[in-house]
Amino acid sequence: MPEVQLQLFGRLAEFSAKVGENWTIDPSGGTLEHMLEEIAAVDPRLAEQIASPQFRVAVNDQLVSLAHRLQPNDRVALLPAVTGG
């Protein structure tokens, strides 16, 4: 099955053990939104982070929309909301 490489940053890094470094995607190229729904189901706290309006995702170092179609071997970076002053 085709996979993408996952990178979890910031407070999402604590979920790395549950989610893993690779995620299996639909062979026909599933959407980022579908993958995030699956990942959110892993842990309610992770779902809360993904639901944040400030949550972003980069695929191959480019910020993308939820409609983005994933390809095998894409690098998907989950970027949580950050605060600072």
C-alpha positions as CSV (number, residue, x, y, z in Angstrom):
1,M,0.0,0.0,0.0
2,P,1.3,3.5,-0.7
3,E,2.4,5.6,2.2
4,V,3.3,9.2,3.1
5,Q,5.9,10.3,5.6
6,L,4.5,12.1,8.6
7,Q,6.2,14.8,10.6
8,L,4.5,16.0,13.7
9,F,5.8,19.3,15.2
10,G,5.3,21.2,18.4
11,R,2.8,19.7,20.9
12,L,1.8,17.2,18.2
13,A,5.1,15.4,18.6
14,E,3.8,13.7,21.7
15,F,1.5,11.7,19.5
16,S,4.3,10.3,17.2
17,A,4.2,6.9,18.9
18,K,0.5,6.5,18.4
19,V,0.4,7.8,14.8
20,G,3.8,6.5,13.5
21,E,6.2,8.0,11.0
22,N,4.3,6.7,7.9
23,W,0.6,6.7,7.0
24,T,-1.0,4.4,4.5
25,I,-3.1,6.3,1.9
26,D,-5.6,5.3,-0.7
27,P,-3.8,3.9,-3.8
28,S,-5.8,6.3,-6.0
29,G,-4.4,9.3,-4.1
30,G,-6.7,10.2,-1.1
31,T,-7.1,13.8,0.0
32,L,-5.4,15.4,2.9
33,E,-8.8,15.9,4.6
34,H,-9.5,12.2,4.5
35,M,-6.1,11.4,6.0
36,L,-6.6,14.0,8.8
37,E,-9.9,12.5,9.7
38,E,-8.3,9.1,10.1
39,I,-5.4,10.6,12.2
40,A,-7.9,12.6,14.4
41,A,-9.6,9.3,15.2
42,V,-6.4,8.0,16.9
43,D,-6.8,10.3,20.0
44,P,-9.4,12.9,21.0
45,R,-6.6,15.3,22.0
46,L,-5.1,15.0,18.6
47,A,-8.5,15.6,17.0
48,E,-8.8,18.8,19.1
49,Q,-5.4,20.1,17.7
50,I,-6.4,19.3,14.1
51,A,-9.7,21.1,14.5
52,S,-8.0,24.3,15.6
53,P,-8.5,27.2,13.1
54,Q,-4.7,27.9,13.3
55,F,-3.7,24.3,12.4
56,R,-1.8,24.0,9.1
57,V,-0.4,21.2,7.0
58,A,2.5,21.3,4.6
59,V,3.1,18.7,1.9
60,N,6.6,18.6,0.5
61,D,7.4,21.9,2.3
62,Q,4.4,23.8,0.8
63,L,1.3,24.8,2.8
64,V,-1.7,23.2,1.1
65,S,-5.5,23.0,1.4
66,L,-7.5,20.1,2.8
67,A,-8.5,19.2,-0.8
68,H,-4.9,18.5,-1.7
69,R,-4.5,15.0,-3.2
70,L,-1.7,13.0,-1.6
71,Q,0.8,11.0,-3.6
72,P,2.9,8.1,-2.4
73,N,6.1,9.2,-0.6
74,D,4.8,12.8,0.0
75,R,6.2,14.4,3.2
76,V,3.3,15.6,5.3
77,A,4.1,18.0,8.1
78,L,1.4,18.6,10.7
79,L,1.8,22.1,12.2
80,P,-0.1,23.0,15.3
81,A,-1.2,26.4,16.4
82,V,1.6,28.2,18.2
83,T,1.4,31.1,20.6
84,G,4.0,33.6,21.6
85,G,4.6,37.1,22.5
